[in-house]
Amino acid sequence: MPAVLPTLTTHPFIRKRSAPVIAAADLPYPSSLVFNAGVIKYRGEYVMVFRNDYGTDRDAYENRNVRFAGTSVGIARSKNGVDGWRFDPVPLIDSNDPDKDPEIRRFYDPRIIQIGDRLLLCLAMDTRHGIRGAIGELSADLSAWRIISASVPENRNMVLFPEKIGGEYVRLERPMPVYSRGRDRFDIWLSRSPDLVYWGRSELVLGVEDVPWANDKIGPTASPIRTEKGWLTLFHAVDRDETRGKNGWEKRWTKRYTAGLMLLDLEDPAKVLSVYRAPLISPDTPLETDAGFRENVIFPCGMVEEDSGEIKIYYGASDTCVCLATASKDDLLSLLV
Ligand code: BMA
């Protein structure tokens, strides 16, 4: 794989809304960066679960070394999934919650999935003993949650399929095998469970080497969408270029995150039917390339299918705000031949 990859562009089938769907100033509690949000349609509304990092700003970060005070996971609702978001007054989860298990440092990068009448969350969970992937269940009124299961370290980017497949729950996940693969060469895996608690029969789905424009790592994003041709599935793909310097608030940020597209077999979703050969969404608007905490980052956690055939893709832009891109399901499927 090349050490430095060329300019990457967003596929013309994708339409990006120029303004963020939500940004830090919209939240009713402290927020510096609000990003990486899962979204579903639930009881006639769109429900968004988002990550919020708080407690500093660009000036304090760059000039006075003031780091983030905490990370929370919050909920917002909207009638149309685009604007008019109403925020719950306090976060659902807060890393500074005095009652939290001291082993757990924080939760982030939430995905929300409805399976039957159960509302499930997939979260990255930083602990004192490693990064774990957690699955939680939300109460029907979205006010409370509990952990159902958590992986051993090092695992992250878990996302459940929206229905049982072959009688089992199925999740995509991204273990981080630093010893055996070296550096960040991480791939997408799949595991199955009879009850959301015990996970096994794990299989490799897609290796980073199968993604021509990634030279670093890949990982799952939003819950896949069932189509007549297979599971329409986004993934994130990362290329690293050591010549990239200061790209955001940090002294150095050398990675670029794009979103790729693949189709998984309906009955056996560990089987990849097709991978589109180029990125579907690349960071290429000013908000994504020239502003924000970490520039050049597109990180989708939510995908919603409309009756019209439109697919809404919610993604974190530059680890700073939540943005929305749309595409037609048929157009996306036409890329996966
Ligand atoms: C990953 C996660 C994401 C983040 C991305 C880019 O490792 O931490 O939350 O969006 O890096 O910084």
Boltz pocket constraint, residues with backbone or C-beta under 6 A from the ligand:
constraints:
  - pocket:
      binder: B
      contacts: [[A, 36], [A, 108], [A, 109], [A, 257], [A, 294], [A, 297], [A, 299], [A, 316], [A, 319]]
      max_distance: 6.0
